[in-house]
């Protein structure tokens, strides 16, 4: 992983000590490697809305009701995808190490790793990069694109 300002976001503040934007104001790099690390691990939530459930149903050629019944669970007035006992997403294929609904994956998945919780501080981003081999390498995302992705689904 490079330590260039374009990839790490540089330091907080300008040369005169004034803060002129978020720590990642110079942009960040990311390219999904398909490792599956963001789909596995401890328990959590992958929030989905009606449109995302419908897209999954269409992609899998199954009724929406079946997707809701077999692959979703209600959580505090919201809906999350189910997960296996080990925390892996219900749509993660451990043999192939990939997402079985990748073309229609939820917004939460499509906006990874540009979640507010992952970009709050440079230390948060570095923590993500320890588990995500695509964080800090690959395609360049300018500040504007990072902000759009972060706002798509507030985490």
C-alpha positions as CSV (number, residue, x, y, z in Angstrom):
1,X,0.0,0.0,0.0
2,X,1.3,3.4,-0.9
3,X,1.7,6.2,1.6
4,X,1.1,8.9,-1.0
5,X,-1.4,11.7,0.1
6,X,-3.8,10.7,-2.7
7,X,-4.1,7.2,-1.2
8,X,-3.9,7.9,2.5
9,X,-5.6,11.2,2.5
10,X,-2.6,13.2,3.8
11,X,-2.7,15.0,7.1
12,X,-5.4,16.9,8.9
13,X,-5.2,20.6,8.1
14,X,-3.1,22.7,5.8
15,X,0.5,23.8,6.1
16,X,-0.6,26.8,8.2
17,X,-2.4,24.5,10.7
18,X,-5.9,25.3,9.3
19,X,-8.3,22.4,8.6
20,X,-9.3,22.7,4.9
21,X,-11.5,19.6,4.7
22,X,-11.7,16.1,5.9
23,X,-8.5,14.1,6.3
24,X,-9.3,12.3,3.0
25,X,-9.8,15.6,1.0
26,X,-7.1,14.5,-1.4
27,X,-9.1,11.3,-2.2
28,X,-8.6,7.6,-1.5
29,X,-7.9,4.6,-3.5
30,X,-9.9,1.4,-3.5
31,X,-10.5,-1.6,-5.8
32,X,-12.6,-4.6,-4.7
33,X,-10.3,-7.7,-4.8
34,X,-13.3,-10.1,-4.3
35,X,-11.7,-11.4,-1.1
36,X,-15.0,-11.7,0.7
37,X,-13.7,-10.3,4.0
38,X,-16.5,-7.6,4.1
39,X,-19.1,-10.4,3.7
40,X,-17.8,-12.5,6.6
41,X,-16.9,-12.3,10.2
42,X,-18.7,-11.4,13.3
43,X,-22.5,-10.8,13.4
44,X,-23.9,-7.7,12.0
45,X,-26.5,-6.2,9.7
46,X,-26.9,-5.7,6.0
47,X,-29.8,-3.4,5.7
48,X,-32.1,-3.8,2.8
49,X,-35.2,-1.9,1.6
50,X,-38.1,-3.0,-0.5
51,X,-36.4,-2.0,-3.8
52,X,-33.3,-4.0,-2.9
53,X,-35.3,-7.0,-1.9
54,X,-37.2,-6.8,-5.2
55,X,-34.0,-6.6,-7.2
56,X,-32.6,-9.7,-5.4
57,X,-35.8,-11.6,-6.1
58,X,-35.7,-10.7,-9.7
59,X,-32.1,-11.6,-10.0
60,X,-32.7,-15.0,-8.3
61,X,-36.0,-15.5,-10.2
62,X,-37.8,-16.0,-6.9
63,X,-40.9,-14.3,-5.5
64,X,-40.3,-11.3,-3.2
65,X,-42.1,-13.2,-0.4
66,X,-39.7,-16.0,-0.6
67,X,-36.7,-13.7,-0.4
68,X,-38.2,-12.0,2.6
69,X,-39.0,-15.3,4.3
70,X,-35.8,-17.2,3.6
71,X,-33.2,-14.5,3.4
72,X,-34.3,-11.6,5.5
73,X,-35.0,-10.8,9.1
74,X,-36.8,-7.9,10.8
75,X,-34.6,-5.8,13.2
76,X,-35.8,-2.7,15.0
77,X,-38.4,-1.7,12.4
78,X,-35.8,-2.4,9.6
79,X,-34.9,-5.4,7.5
80,X,-31.5,-7.1,7.4
81,X,-30.2,-9.9,5.3
82,X,-29.9,-13.1,7.2
83,X,-26.5,-14.5,8.1
84,X,-25.0,-17.9,9.0
85,X,-24.2,-18.8,12.6
86,X,-20.6,-17.7,11.9
87,X,-21.7,-14.2,10.8
88,X,-21.2,-14.8,7.1
89,X,-23.8,-13.2,4.8
90,X,-26.5,-15.6,3.6
91,X,-25.5,-14.7,0.0
92,X,-21.7,-15.3,0.5
93,X,-20.4,-18.5,-1.1
94,X,-17.5,-19.7,1.0
95,X,-16.2,-22.2,-1.6
96,X,-16.0,-19.6,-4.4
97,X,-15.4,-16.7,-1.9
98,X,-17.8,-14.4,-3.6
99,X,-21.2,-12.8,-3.4
100,X,-23.9,-14.8,-5.2
101,X,-26.0,-11.6,-5.8
102,X,-23.1,-9.3,-6.6
103,X,-24.8,-7.5,-9.6
104,X,-27.7,-6.5,-7.3
105,X,-26.0,-6.3,-3.9
106,X,-27.5,-3.8,-1.5
107,X,-26.4,-0.2,-1.3
108,X,-24.6,-1.0,1.9
109,X,-22.4,-3.5,0.1
110,X,-21.9,-1.3,-3.0
111,X,-20.7,1.7,-1.0
112,X,-18.1,-0.3,1.0
113,X,-15.6,0.8,2.2
114,X,-16.8,4.4,2.0
115,X,-19.0,4.3,5.1
116,X,-18.8,7.2,7.5
117,X,-17.6,4.8,10.2
118,X,-14.7,3.7,8.0
119,X,-13.6,7.2,6.9
120,X,-14.2,9.1,10.2
121,X,-10.5,9.2,10.9
122,X,-7.4,8.1,9.1
123,X,-6.9,5.5,11.8
124,X,-10.4,4.1,11.0
125,X,-9.4,3.8,7.3
126,X,-6.1,2.2,8.2
127,X,-8.0,-0.3,10.3
128,X,-10.2,-1.1,7.3
129,X,-7.1,-1.5,5.2
130,X,-5.8,-4.2,7.5
131,X,-8.8,-6.4,6.7
132,X,-9.6,-5.2,3.2
133,X,-6.8,-5.7,0.7
134,X,-8.5,-3.3,-1.8
135,X,-8.5,-0.3,0.6
136,X,-5.7,2.1,-0.3
137,X,-4.9,0.5,-3.7
138,X,-6.5,0.5,-7.1
139,X,-8.9,3.1,-8.5
140,X,-8.7,6.7,-7.2
141,X,-11.8,8.2,-5.7
142,X,-11.9,12.0,-5.3
143,X,-13.4,13.6,-2.3
144,X,-16.7,14.3,-4.1
145,X,-17.2,10.7,-5.0
146,X,-16.3,9.5,-1.5
147,X,-18.9,11.9,0.0
148,X,-21.6,10.7,-2.5
149,X,-21.0,7.1,-1.6
150,X,-20.9,7.8,2.2
151,X,-24.2,9.7,1.9
152,X,-25.9,6.9,-0.1
153,X,-26.4,4.8,3.0
154,X,-25.4,6.4,6.2
155,X,-23.9,3.7,8.4
